[in-house]
Amino acid sequence: MAVTDDGPDGKSPIGTVPIGRMATTEDVANVAEFLAGESSSFLPGEDLLMTGRSSN
């Protein structure tokens, strides 16, 4: 299965992402590295949404 930026309706969601791009594997790896490191020690049990946009 090919990975695309298209949403379920076949349209690109890029226009709805304030950052203006989809996440890269490097973006996800950076978050994983942060969570695995000492810098995240004050974030016990948190859910981080990597949406590239503000949440409501």
C-alpha positions in Angstrom: 0.0 0.0 0.0 1.4 3.4 -1.0 1.7 6.1 1.5 0.1 9.4 0.3 -0.9 12.7 1.9 -4.5 12.2 0.8 -7.2 12.0 3.4 -10.1 9.5 3.4 -12.0 11.6 0.9 -9.1 11.6 -1.6 -8.3 15.2 -0.9 -5.0 16.5 0.5 -5.3 17.7 4.1 -2.3 20.0 3.7 -4.6 23.1 3.6 -5.9 22.2 7.1 -2.4 21.9 8.7 -1.2 25.3 9.9 2.4 24.2 9.6 1.7 23.6 5.8 3.2 20.1 5.6 2.8 16.6 6.7 5.0 15.1 9.4 8.2 13.5 8.3 9.8 10.3 9.8 12.4 12.7 11.3 9.7 14.7 13.0 8.3 11.5 14.6 11.8 10.3 15.5 12.6 13.6 17.2 9.5 13.3 19.4 10.4 9.6 20.2 13.9 10.7 21.1 12.6 13.5 23.4 10.2 11.2 25.2 12.9 8.6 25.7 15.4 11.1 27.1 15.8 12.9 30.4 14.3 16.1 29.1 10.8 14.6 29.2 11.1 13.5 32.9 8.4 16.0 33.9 5.9 14.6 31.5 4.7 11.4 33.1 1.7 9.8 31.5 1.1 12.4 28.8 -0.5 11.9 25.4 1.2 13.9 22.7 -0.8 14.5 19.5 1.5 15.0 16.5 -1.1 16.7 14.4 0.9 19.7 13.1 -2.0 21.9 14.1 -3.6 23.4 17.2 -6.1 21.1 19.0 -9.5 22.3 20.2 
